Amino acid sequence: MPAKQRKIAVMGSRSVGKSSLAIQFVQGQFVDSYDPTIENTFNKNLKYKGQEYDVLVVDTAGQDEYSIFPTQYSVDIDGYILVYSIDSEQSFEVVQVIYDKLIDLVGNPNVPLVLVGNKNDLHNDRRVTQDSGRKLAVEMKVVFLETSAKDHQCASDIFIKSLMQIEKAEGGTGDEKKGCSIC
Ligand SMILES: Nc1nc2c(ncn2[C@@H]2O[C@H](COP(=O)(O)OP(=O)(O)OP(=O)(O)O)[C@@H](O)[C@H]2O)c(=O)[nH]1
């Protein structure tokens, strides 16, 4: 079976950990320093459930509620990962704004999407409850995960979930695990 090419865009506010999640998934390391992204792409080949995937991760620039949705991310993307940080209410509001703009532009409310509450290792700084994340995911009808980019398995799970959402949208079986999981 040939490898399936998949393009996944990671979007969200500034500094929520988009690059850190992508780097943890692709390179298996956590980057402590902060270097704002303009746009980066990463390539990763992996095998899941007997299928080879050639994944292109598009790590996008941080947005705020007033940013115009970059139209290049409304075409030619198979799946989206929307990231907020559990220590920032503002980043949680921004994912909702990005979601609305995205659905508007893509014109498909069932676009493969995973909602991620990152930095869940920062217990004492939590500002967004797991319940709020879960509720938003139910409203959006998407998969929800809370994670930490410090954990390779957590970061990988996000991308696997995204691949499975894409499979499902294409008529495949997708993942048997639904709803929310906490890393
Ligand atoms: N404690 C903790 N820190 C994190 C986590 N993920 C990212 N960080 C830190 O948060 C800061 C920002 O991370 P980035 O990955 O650069 O964030 P980004 O969303 O790509 O930022 P922009 O490029 O500005 O959009 C860095 O100092 C990271 O080390 C996490 O899960 N836990």
The ligand as an SDF file (V2000), in Angstrom:
LIG
                    3D

 32 34  0  0  0  0  0  0  0  0999 V2000
    5.4890   24.0640   30.4240 N   0  0  0  0  0  0  0  0  0  0  0  0
    5.2400   23.9840   29.1210 C   0  0  0  0  0  0  0  0  0  0  0  0
    5.7830   24.8860   28.2790 N   0  0  0  0  0  0  0  0  0  0  0  0
    5.5010   24.7750   26.9630 C   0  0  0  0  0  0  0  0  0  0  0  0
    4.6810   23.7240   26.4460 C   0  0  0  0  0  0  0  0  0  0  0  0
    4.5970   23.8750   25.1070 N   0  0  0  0  0  0  0  0  0  0  0  0
    5.3300   24.9580   24.8080 C   0  0  0  0  0  0  0  0  0  0  0  0
    5.8810   25.4950   25.9120 N   0  0  0  0  0  0  0  0  0  0  0  0
    6.7420   26.6940   25.9790 C   0  0  0  0  0  0  0  0  0  0  0  0
    5.9630   27.8280   25.5550 O   0  0  0  0  0  0  0  0  0  0  0  0
    6.7640   28.7290   24.7940 C   0  0  0  0  0  0  0  0  0  0  0  0
    6.1220   28.9470   23.4350 C   0  0  0  0  0  0  0  0  0  0  0  0
    6.1480   27.7270   22.7140 O   0  0  0  0  0  0  0  0  0  0  0  0
    6.0970   27.6640   21.1150 P   0  0  0  0  0  0  0  0  0  0  0  0
    6.0400   26.2420   20.7450 O   0  0  0  0  0  0  0  0  0  0  0  0
    7.1800   28.4830   20.5110 O   0  0  0  0  0  0  0  0  0  0  0  0
    4.7050   28.3900   20.8780 O   0  0  0  0  0  0  0  0  0  0  0  0
    4.0080   28.7520   19.4830 P   0  0  0  0  0  0  0  0  0  0  0  0
    2.5550   28.5420   19.6700 O   0  0  0  0  0  0  0  0  0  0  0  0
    4.6460   28.0140   18.3540 O   0  0  0  0  0  0  0  0  0  0  0  0
    4.3130   30.3100   19.3750 O   0  0  0  0  0  0  0  0  0  0  0  0
    4.2270   31.2930   18.0560 P   0  0  0  0  0  0  0  0  0  0  0  0
    5.2530   30.8370   17.0980 O   0  0  0  0  0  0  0  0  0  0  0  0
    4.4710   32.6620   18.5750 O   0  0  0  0  0  0  0  0  0  0  0  0
    2.8460   31.1920   17.5180 O   0  0  0  0  0  0  0  0  0  0  0  0
    8.1680   28.1070   24.7150 C   0  0  0  0  0  0  0  0  0  0  0  0
    8.9770   28.6760   25.7110 O   0  0  0  0  0  0  0  0  0  0  0  0
    7.9210   26.6260   25.0090 C   0  0  0  0  0  0  0  0  0  0  0  0
    9.0270   26.0010   25.6130 O   0  0  0  0  0  0  0  0  0  0  0  0
    4.1300   22.7780   27.3750 C   0  0  0  0  0  0  0  0  0  0  0  0
    3.3780   21.8390   27.0470 O   0  0  0  0  0  0  0  0  0  0  0  0
    4.4440   22.9610   28.6930 N   0  0  0  0  0  0  0  0  0  0  0  0
  1  2  1  0
  2  3  2  0
  2 32  1  0
  3  4  1  0
  4  5  2  0
  4  8  1  0
  5  6  1  0
  5 30  1  0
  6  7  2  0
  7  8  1  0
  8  9  1  0
  9 10  1  0
  9 28  1  0
 10 11  1  0
 11 12  1  0
 11 26  1  0
 12 13  1  0
 13 14  1  0
 14 15  2  0
 14 16  1  0
 14 17  1  0
 17 18  1  0
 18 19  2  0
 18 20  1  0
 18 21  1  0
 21 22  1  0
 22 23  2  0
 22 24  1  0
 22 25  1  0
 26 27  1  0
 26 28  1  0
 28 29  1  0
 30 31  2  0
 30 32  1  0
M  END
$$$$
